[in-house]
């Protein structure tokens, strides 16, 4: 192992070791080698384990005085647990498998509370536009506010410094900036409901019976409609061909007042142009 381990030692004028840096990069190890912690753990201030296949952080507790930890390009996911590292101020987790930002912030704020530099680029939990094409600038801004709310002492997040105005906003309402997206498919009793005219079903938030309502396709279709008689069919064909849902959905509508009705309609959408790349090239004289 020593042939692949790079050790940098900083000594005092009295030849005493004051700082030790370990670099164990690109060795395809799946966990932190125990010999590193048992031999150098108490003296190591910087540990670089990038470009490995690390999936667990077991053994990291052998480095109680660690100040910098580099874990880029590994396989660390949401199951990884950080030990208590009160001296750690720099943490780089770029290009790993972290998806749950809320769980990560909740754990790290307790285990590594004194971070000043944090980078999560390349993880699903970090909605940067370079690695996530379906994310935009607003998604990343909400992400930064949420992280800064948990770590107000950060000086640098990902690839940019933390601004004072950004930190003030994060302290004020960053805890509410969690981005939640609806599921791609909504199921009823394990089935994906379909509407006969081909429009996609939408979850009905007015009750807890997993009801669905049909999106209006024309102004003429904007009329009152009894949701208990909706023309739904299921992919597995459990409902009759005429679309009647009386028998299958009876147990879900027993506690609902059948006189209640909902309205179909179109929704007005106001375009602000915040995500349009072309708008930045339009000047006032062109309008």
C-alpha positions as CSV (number, residue, x, y, z in Angstrom):
1,X,0.0,0.0,0.0
2,X,2.8,2.4,0.8
3,X,3.8,2.4,-2.9
4,X,0.5,4.0,-3.8
5,X,0.2,6.3,-0.8
6,X,1.5,9.9,-0.9
7,X,2.3,11.4,2.5
8,X,3.1,15.1,2.9
9,X,4.5,16.1,6.3
10,X,4.8,19.6,7.8
11,X,7.2,20.0,10.7
12,X,7.9,22.7,13.2
13,X,11.3,24.2,13.8
14,X,11.8,21.6,16.5
15,X,11.2,18.9,13.9
16,X,7.9,18.0,15.4
17,X,5.1,16.8,13.1
18,X,2.4,19.5,13.1
19,X,0.4,18.5,10.0
20,X,0.1,15.4,7.9
21,X,-1.6,15.1,4.5
22,X,-2.6,11.7,3.0
23,X,-3.4,11.2,-0.7
24,X,-4.7,7.8,-1.6
25,X,-6.2,8.5,-5.1
26,X,-7.3,6.1,-7.9
27,X,-6.7,2.8,-6.0
28,X,-10.2,1.3,-6.6
29,X,-10.8,0.7,-2.9
30,X,-14.4,0.2,-1.7
31,X,-13.8,1.4,1.8
32,X,-11.3,3.5,3.7
33,X,-8.3,1.3,4.4
34,X,-8.1,0.6,8.1
35,X,-4.3,0.8,8.1
36,X,-4.5,4.5,7.2
37,X,-6.5,5.3,10.3
38,X,-4.5,3.1,12.7
39,X,-1.2,4.4,11.5
40,X,-1.8,8.1,10.6
41,X,-5.3,8.9,11.9
42,X,-4.4,11.1,14.9
43,X,-1.9,13.3,12.9
44,X,-3.8,13.6,9.6
45,X,-5.3,17.0,8.8
46,X,-6.0,16.5,5.1
47,X,-7.3,13.3,3.5
48,X,-7.8,12.8,-0.3
49,X,-9.6,9.6,-1.3
50,X,-10.8,10.7,-4.8
51,X,-11.3,8.4,-7.8
52,X,-11.9,5.3,-5.8
53,X,-15.1,3.1,-5.4
54,X,-15.8,4.0,-1.8
55,X,-19.4,3.3,-0.7
56,X,-19.1,3.5,3.1
57,X,-17.5,6.0,5.5
58,X,-16.6,3.3,8.1
59,X,-13.2,4.1,9.5
60,X,-13.4,7.8,9.1
61,X,-13.8,8.1,12.8
62,X,-10.1,7.2,13.1
63,X,-9.3,10.7,11.9
64,X,-10.7,12.9,14.7
65,X,-8.6,16.0,13.9
66,X,-9.3,16.0,10.1
67,X,-9.7,19.5,8.6
68,X,-10.0,18.7,4.9
69,X,-11.7,15.7,3.3
70,X,-11.8,15.1,-0.5
71,X,-14.1,12.3,-1.7
72,X,-14.7,13.2,-5.3
73,X,-15.7,10.5,-7.9
74,X,-16.7,7.7,-5.6
75,X,-20.0,5.8,-5.0
76,X,-21.1,7.5,-1.7
77,X,-24.9,7.5,-1.5
78,X,-27.6,8.4,1.0
79,X,-26.8,5.5,3.2
80,X,-23.4,6.9,4.1
81,X,-23.0,8.2,7.7
82,X,-20.5,10.8,8.7
83,X,-18.8,10.5,12.1
84,X,-18.4,13.5,14.4
85,X,-15.7,15.7,12.9
86,X,-15.8,19.0,14.7
87,X,-12.6,20.3,13.1
88,X,-13.6,19.6,9.5
89,X,-13.9,22.8,7.5
90,X,-13.5,21.6,3.9
91,X,-15.6,18.8,2.4
92,X,-15.7,17.9,-1.3
93,X,-18.3,15.3,-2.4
94,X,-18.4,16.0,-6.2
95,X,-19.7,13.3,-8.5
96,X,-21.1,10.8,-6.1
97,X,-24.6,9.2,-5.7
98,X,-26.2,11.4,-3.2
99,X,-29.9,12.1,-3.9
100,X,-31.6,13.1,-0.7
101,X,-30.4,16.6,0.1
102,X,-32.7,17.0,3.2
103,X,-31.3,13.9,4.9
104,X,-27.8,14.9,4.0
105,X,-28.2,18.4,5.5
106,X,-29.9,17.1,8.6
107,X,-27.0,14.6,9.3
108,X,-24.1,16.9,8.4
109,X,-25.3,19.8,10.4
110,X,-24.9,17.7,13.5
111,X,-21.8,15.7,12.5
112,X,-19.7,18.3,10.7
113,X,-21.1,21.6,11.9
114,X,-18.1,23.9,11.2
115,X,-17.9,23.6,7.4
116,X,-16.7,26.6,5.5
117,X,-16.2,25.0,2.1
118,X,-18.7,22.5,0.7
119,X,-19.1,21.1,-2.9
120,X,-21.8,18.7,-4.1
121,X,-21.5,19.2,-7.8
122,X,-22.4,16.1,-9.9
123,X,-24.8,14.6,-7.4
124,X,-28.5,14.3,-8.0
125,X,-29.1,16.3,-4.8
126,X,-27.3,19.3,-6.4
127,X,-29.4,20.6,-9.3
128,X,-26.6,22.3,-11.3
129,X,-27.3,22.8,-15.0
130,X,-24.1,21.2,-16.1
131,X,-24.9,17.7,-14.8
132,X,-28.8,18.0,-14.7
133,X,-30.2,19.2,-18.0
134,X,-33.8,19.2,-16.6
135,X,-32.9,21.8,-13.9
136,X,-32.7,25.6,-14.3
137,X,-31.1,28.5,-12.5
138,X,-34.0,28.8,-10.1
139,X,-33.7,25.2,-9.0
140,X,-30.0,25.8,-8.2
141,X,-30.8,29.1,-6.4
142,X,-33.3,27.3,-4.1
143,X,-30.8,24.6,-3.5
144,X,-28.2,27.1,-2.4
145,X,-30.6,28.8,0.0
146,X,-31.5,25.5,1.5
147,X,-27.9,24.5,2.1
148,X,-26.9,27.9,3.5
149,X,-29.8,27.8,5.9
150,X,-28.3,24.7,7.5
151,X,-24.7,25.9,7.1
152,X,-24.7,29.7,7.6
153,X,-20.9,29.6,8.2
154,X,-20.1,28.6,4.7
155,X,-17.8,30.9,2.7
156,X,-17.9,28.8,-0.5
157,X,-20.5,26.5,-1.9
158,X,-19.8,24.4,-5.0
159,X,-18.1,26.7,-7.5
160,X,-18.9,30.1,-6.1
161,X,-18.5,32.2,-3.0
162,X,-21.4,32.9,-0.7
163,X,-22.7,36.5,-1.0
164,X,-24.0,38.4,2.0
165,X,-27.4,39.1,0.4
166,X,-27.7,35.4,-0.4
167,X,-26.9,34.4,3.2
168,X,-29.5,36.9,4.6
169,X,-32.2,35.4,2.4
170,X,-31.2,31.9,3.4
171,X,-31.4,32.7,7.1
172,X,-34.8,34.3,6.6
173,X,-36.5,31.6,4.5
174,X,-34.0,29.1,3.3
175,X,-35.6,26.3,5.3
176,X,-38.7,26.6,3.1
177,X,-36.7,26.3,-0.2
178,X,-36.8,22.6,-0.5
179,X,-37.7,21.6,-4.1
180,X,-40.4,19.0,-4.3
181,X,-41.5,17.6,-7.6
182,X,-44.7,15.5,-8.2
183,X,-44.3,11.8,-9.1
184,X,-44.0,10.9,-12.7
185,X,-47.0,8.6,-12.5
186,X,-49.9,8.5,-10.1
187,X,-51.4,5.1,-9.3
188,X,-54.8,4.0,-7.9
189,X,-54.6,0.5,-6.3
190,X,-51.4,-0.2,-8.2
191,X,-52.9,0.9,-11.6
192,X,-52.3,4.0,-13.7
193,X,-55.6,5.5,-14.7
194,X,-56.2,6.7,-18.2
195,X,-58.7,9.1,-19.6
196,X,-60.4,8.1,-22.8
197,X,-59.7,11.3,-24.7
198,X,-55.9,10.8,-24.2
199,X,-55.3,13.5,-21.7
200,X,-53.1,12.8,-18.7
201,X,-54.8,12.3,-15.3
202,X,-54.0,14.8,-12.5
203,X,-54.2,14.1,-8.8
204,X,-57.2,15.6,-7.1
205,X,-56.0,17.4,-4.0
206,X,-59.4,18.2,-2.7
207,X,-59.8,14.9,-1.0
208,X,-57.9,11.8,0.1
209,X,-59.6,9.2,-2.0
210,X,-57.0,9.3,-4.8
211,X,-59.6,10.9,-7.2
212,X,-58.7,12.3,-10.5
213,X,-60.2,15.1,-12.7
214,X,-59.9,15.6,-16.4
215,X,-58.0,18.5,-17.9
216,X,-60.2,20.7,-20.1
217,X,-59.2,20.6,-23.7
218,X,-61.5,23.3,-25.1
219,X,-63.7,26.2,-23.7
220,X,-66.7,24.1,-24.6
221,X,-65.6,21.4,-22.2
222,X,-65.5,23.8,-19.2
223,X,-68.7,22.7,-17.5
224,X,-69.8,21.1,-14.3
225,X,-69.1,17.4,-14.0
226,X,-69.9,14.8,-11.4
227,X,-66.6,13.3,-10.3
228,X,-68.3,10.1,-9.1
229,X,-69.2,9.3,-12.8
230,X,-65.9,10.1,-14.5
231,X,-65.2,8.1,-17.6
232,X,-62.0,6.5,-16.4
233,X,-60.5,3.2,-17.6
234,X,-57.6,1.3,-16.2
235,X,-54.6,-0.1,-18.2
236,X,-55.4,-3.6,-17.0
237,X,-59.0,-3.4,-18.1
238,X,-60.6,-3.9,-14.7
239,X,-63.4,-1.4,-15.5
240,X,-66.2,-2.1,-17.9
241,X,-65.9,-0.9,-21.5
242,X,-68.4,1.9,-21.0
243,X,-66.1,3.5,-18.5
244,X,-68.4,3.1,-15.5
245,X,-66.5,3.3,-12.3
246,X,-69.4,2.7,-9.9
247,X,-68.5,-0.7,-8.6
248,X,-64.7,-0.4,-8.5
249,X,-64.6,3.0,-6.8
250,X,-67.6,2.5,-4.5
251,X,-65.4,1.9,-1.4
252,X,-63.5,5.1,-2.1
253,X,-66.5,7.4,-2.4
254,X,-68.8,6.2,0.4
255,X,-67.7,9.1,2.7
256,X,-68.0,11.8,0.0
257,X,-71.0,13.9,-0.5
258,X,-72.2,12.9,-4.0
259,X,-73.8,16.3,-4.5
260,X,-70.3,17.9,-4.6
261,X,-69.2,18.9,-8.0
262,X,-66.0,20.3,-9.5
263,X,-65.5,22.7,-12.4
264,X,-63.3,22.1,-15.4
265,X,-61.6,25.0,-16.9
266,X,-58.5,26.5,-18.5
267,X,-55.7,28.1,-16.5
268,X,-54.2,31.4,-17.5
269,X,-50.4,31.4,-17.7
270,X,-48.3,34.5,-17.4
271,X,-44.9,34.2,-19.1
272,X,-42.2,36.1,-17.3
273,X,-39.3,35.0,-19.5
274,X,-36.9,34.2,-16.6
275,X,-35.7,31.0,-18.2
276,X,-35.4,32.2,-21.8
277,X,-31.8,32.4,-23.1
278,X,-33.0,34.6,-26.0
279,X,-34.2,37.4,-23.8
280,X,-30.8,38.5,-22.8
281,X,-30.0,39.5,-26.4
282,X,-33.2,41.7,-26.8
283,X,-32.6,45.4,-26.0
284,X,-35.2,48.1,-25.3
285,X,-34.9,49.5,-28.8
286,X,-35.9,46.2,-30.3
287,X,-39.3,46.2,-28.4
